[in-house]
Each structure stands twice: as structure tokens, then as C-alpha cells.
Amino acid sequence: MLELADVQAAARRLEGVAHRTPVFTSRTLDERTGARVHVKAESFQRGGAFKFRGAYTKVSSLPPEALARGVLAYSSGNHAQAVALAARLLGTRATILMPLDAPAAKVEATRGYGAEIVTYDRWTESREEIGARLAAERGLELVKPYDDPLVMAGQGTTALELLDEAPALDVLVTPVGGGGLIAGCATAAKALRPGIRVVGVEPEAGDDTRRSLAAGERIRIEVPRTIADGLQTAEPGELTFEVIRRRVDEVVTVSDAEILDAMAFLFDRLKLVVEPSGAVGIAALLAGQLDVRGRSVGVVVSGGNVGAARFAALLDGRR
């Protein structure tokens, strides 16, 4: 089981490498929700998303012989960029398995960090099976996107920073994909502030974690069709689910339309460009999915990796 000491160790490893991302407030957001909301903008993290925290923590922990061989990861974009950047910073090479329909901006950014990209069809092929086979064939170290203690610990440093700036939080809200972010953040938050309520947010079409919590075991669903490409997981991780089961209080869902409303709100009111996956926490607050009136709430905006054309098209479609 992941512990606070693991997250604190990751924070020491990331010091001077990862950005300490800003926390924003908005009087309009507070009025809309009846709460005091603190927005942790991981869109300002290196690589444009929180994923750098976990990727660098993992890759920098590898022994020299593993670094000499190289690393492999599978991702639709944010973990891909994070591993590619971490590999470049640490002098190793990265091979990234990405779906054919991954956002072009994320593919180009990953390639720009020097990674080799191998594509697959997310609808008919298993990235886990292809990734394990490629790693074995090429002798590469597999850096999983979430189901790894070091990755989870790195992601949890997001909550360490947020609670350092807003120590009196009553509620912490994060997106949920495979579960690395919320597992790490819940571990840190519950240890530092035992009474805090930790809530995850998934897209309606991809509610595998919500279903799994209700069933008491991991439930696998079809690959969800949602604009939140970073949250298109079909099943929570084995390790992450154990942490979530014990330390997360609730998981709620939001529609794609509610996600678009949140993206527009963040752009108009806070001047933040946020990708769909990163906006789900704000979407849950604006849509009234959580009763937070009178509470102090921290929301992790997990990333901003959306190209200008895609961002404009999404919001244009909203009208």
C-alpha cells in the first residue's frame, strides 16, 4: 500500500526538475458553487500535464543498465510526452506506443521530445499486450501509465503542493482514468488532513472506476467513446484500485457536454486552456454533481494538451 513517505520521497526526487504549478481562484467560480475553490493548474507542468511527475519519478529510479537499454510506454498522449521528456532529460531513449487516433498535438509533442512512436488501433488491439511484447523483444523497461508505485507516488506530489498552499481543504477533486493521480493524491491528502473528502470524476461513458467501487472488484468496460481522451481507460489498475478502494470517498461522472462547458468557463473566466480530461473536476462542480457549499475545495486540472484547432473545434461544436 502506498504511503505518505513514498510521495514525500518522490517530491524530493522531483525538486528542481518538475514545476511547482500555480493555484488559481475565481470569485465567479466561488459564487457558482457556493464554495471556496482552489484550482491546481497542472496544465503548467512540464509536458503540459501532471504525468511528468510520475514518469520522471519512475525513469529516474531505474538502474544504469536499464537506462542504457531504454524505456517503453503506452499512452494516448500525456504519459507519452512525459516519458519521452523524462527519457531525454535522463539521457536514455523512449519508444512510445500510441493509438492511431491520438490527438495530433500530443503525437507531435511526443515525437518532438525525441521518442520513437509505434501506433496501434485502440478499438481492436490491446496496448498492454503489444507493450509487453515490444518491451520483451527490445529489452526495454516498461513505464506503466499508472499501475506502478513510483508513478503513483510521483502523481501524489500534486496534492502535497496543493495542500501546502491551501492547507484547510475540506474536499479534493481529481480526474480518474487509470487511477494513478487520485491514488497518489488521496494517499497524501488523507495522511496530511485525515478528515478531507477525496472525490474522483470520470466521463459518463468511461465510468469503470465508479462501477468497480460499487461492485467491490475491478470491472472492465468497452473502451469509452468520449472527448476526454486521457480518461479512455476500460478498467482501473490493479494497484491503483486497491488504494482507491480504501482512500477515495466517491466517484462521480460528467457528460461530454458538461466537460465542454467547463473548458469554456476555464478559458473565459480563468484564462486557462484545458484539455477535456483536465476539465472534468470543474465540470462536476459547475454541473452540481457535488454538494460543496460552504466548503474549501481543491480541484486538480490535470492537463492542457489540446491543440488550437482541436480546442476551437470542440468549443465551436458546443454552440
N, C-alpha and C positions, 0 to 999 in steps of 0.2 A: 504494500500500500504506500502510495506517495505521501511524503510528509513535508512539513514546512521547511525543514532543514535542506531538503532536496531543492526546493525552489530558491532558497537563500543562496545555496551553492551555485545554482545557475545564474543568479543575479551577479555574483562575484565574477563568474566567467565572462559575462556579457558586459561588464563595466568597461566603459571606454570604447566599446565596439558597437553595441546596439544604441539606438537613440532613446533618450528618455522622452517619450511622446507627450504632447500637451494635453491638458484637460480643459475643456470649454464649458461654459454655462450660457444659458439663454433665458432671458426673462420671459420671452414668448413661450418657450417650451415649458417653463415652470408654470405659467398661467394655464396652458393647455392641459397639463397633467395634475395640477394641484400639488406638485412635489418640488423638491429642490434637486435638480438633475445635473449630474456631472458627467460629461461626455469625454471618454478617453479615446483620443483620435489616433488609433494605430495605423491610419492611412498615412501618417507622417513617419512611420517606421522605415528602416532600410528595406528596400524591396517593395515598399508600398503596403505592407501588411504585417500583422503580428507574427506571421510564420517564421520570420528571420530569427526570432528569439529561440524557438525550439530547434530550428535547423542548425544554427551556429553552436548551440549548446551540445548537440549530438556530434556534429562533424569535428568540432574542436576537441572532443573527448576521445576520438579514435586514436589507436596506437600508430606510430610512424609507418609501420609496414602496411596498415590498412589505407592510410592516406596516400601512400605511394602507389597503390593499385587503383584508387579512385572510388567514387561513390555513385550510387544509382538511387533515383527516387521516382515515384509516380504521383502525378498531380494534374489537376485541370489548370493550374496556374500559379497560385500564391506560394504553395510549398515548393513548386518547381523553381520559381525565381529565388526563393530563399536558399534552397540547397545549392543552386548554381552560384549565387553570390558568396555563400559561405565557403564553397569549394575554391572559388577564385581567391578569396582572402587568405585561405589557408594553404594555397599552393598545390591543390590537387585538381583532378578533372571530374566533371559531373556528366552522367548520362541521365536524361530525363524522359520518362515515358509519359506522353501527353495524349489526351483524346483528340480525335480528328476535328471535333467541333469546339475545341478550347478557344476562348476569346483570342482574337488575333493580337491584341495588345499584350496579352500575357505570354503568348508564344514568342513574339519578337523580343520582349524584355528578357525572357529566359535565354534565348539564343544570344542576345547581346551581352550576357554575363559569361559567355564562352561555353555554354553547355551543348552537348550533342543531344538532339531531340529525336526520339523514336515515337511514332504515332500508333494508335490503336483505336478500335471502334468501341466506345464505352457501352453501346447498346447491345453488342453481341459478344464481346470479349471481356475477360476478367483481367483487370490490371494487376491484381495480386499474383495471379498465376504467371502472367507474362513477366512481371517484375522479378519474381523469384527465379524464373528460368534464366532471364538475362543476367541477373546478378551471379548466378552459379556459373554460367558459361563464360563470363568475362572476368570472374574473380573480383567483383565489385562489392563494396559494403552497402547493404540496403539501408537507406534512411527513410523509415516509415513516416507518413504524414502526421500521425497522431498516436498510434499504439506502441509507444516507447516511453519508458520512464524519464529519460533525459529530455525528450521532446516535450512531454507534459510539464516537466519542471521548468523548462525554458519559457513555455507559454504562460505559466503561472506568475512569472515576474511582472506581467501586465497588471495583475491585481496588487502586487506589492507596491508598485509605483502609485497606482490609483489611491490606495488606502493611505499612503504616505501624504498625499495631497488632500484627501478628503477622509480623514480617519473615522468620522462619525456616521459612515454609511449604514443605512438600515437594509438596503436591498442592492444586490449586484446582479446585473443582467448581461448576458453574453450570447452571441450566436452559438448554435450547436450544429456541427457537421459530424465528423468522426468522434468528437468529444475531447480532443486534446486541450483546447483552450479552456473549456469550462471545468475540466478535471483539475488542471493546474491552478486555475483561478479560485475554484471552490476550496481546494486544499489550503491555499494561502489565506483566503478570506476567513474561513471557519476557524483557523488557528489563531489569527490575529484579532478577530472580532466574532466570538462564538455565537452571538445572537443574530448575526446577519442572515438574511434570506437570499439564497442563490437561485436564480431563475434562468433557464435556458430558453432560447427561441429558435424554432425551426420553421421552414416553409411548410405550408399545408400539405403540399404534395410529397414532402420528404420527412414525415414525422416518425421515422424509425426509432428514435430515442424515446419519444413520448410513448409509443406503443410498447417498447421494450420495458420501460418502467412500470407500465400498467400490467404487463404480463409477468414481471419478475424475472425475465430472462431476455436475452438478445433476440430481437425479431428482425428478420430480413424482409425487405420490400423490394419492389421493382425499382430500378434507377429512376429517381423522380424527375419529372419534367417541370422545371421551374427556372425563372430568370436568375435565381440565386445559384449560379454555377459552382460556387465554392462550398455549397451545402448539399450537393447531389450525392450524398452517401446513401447506401442501401441498408447499412447495418452499423450500429455503434461498434467501436473497437472492443476487443475482449478486455484489455487492461483498463481502458478509459471507462467502460461501463461499470466496472467494479467500483471505481471512485465516484462516478456519477450516482450510482445506486445508494451510496452511503452519505454523500455530501451535497447533493443538489436537491432542492426542495420542490421544484416544479419545472415542467417544460410546457410552454405554450406554443401555438402556431400562428402564423400570419399568412395572408394571401399575397400573391404577386402584386395585386392592385395596391394593397396596403404597403408593400415594400416600395413601390414606385412613389407613393405619397410621401413616405419617409425620406426617400432620396431627394425629392423636390424640396421638402421642408429643410433638410440639412443644407442644401445648396442656397436656398433663398434666405434663410434666417441665420445660419452659422457660417455661410460661405465655405462649406466643406463639400468636396467632390467625393462621394462614397459609392462603392460598388454595391450591387444588390445584396450580396451576402452580408456586407458590413452594416447594412441599414436595418436589419431585422429587429434589433433591440429597440431602436427608436420607433419602428413600425408598431411594435407591441404596445408601447406606451401611448402613442397617438391614437391607436385603434381601441384603446380601453381594455386591452386584454389583461392588464394587471391593475389592481387597486393599490395605488401608491400615494394617495392623497395624504399630505402631511408628513411624508417620509423623505429621507435623504437617499437618493438613488444614484448609483454609478452604472453607466452603460458603456460597454466596450463596443466601439465602432471598429470592426476588425480589419478593414482594408479599404483602399481607394483605387484598386487596379481595374479601372474601366476606361477604355479609350474614348476620346472626344466624340467620335462618330457614334459609337455604341451608346454612350451616355445621352447624347442628343436624341437618338432614335427611341430609346426607352421612354424618355420623358415626353417626346412628341406623341408616342403611342398612348400615353396616359391621357392626353387630351381627347 
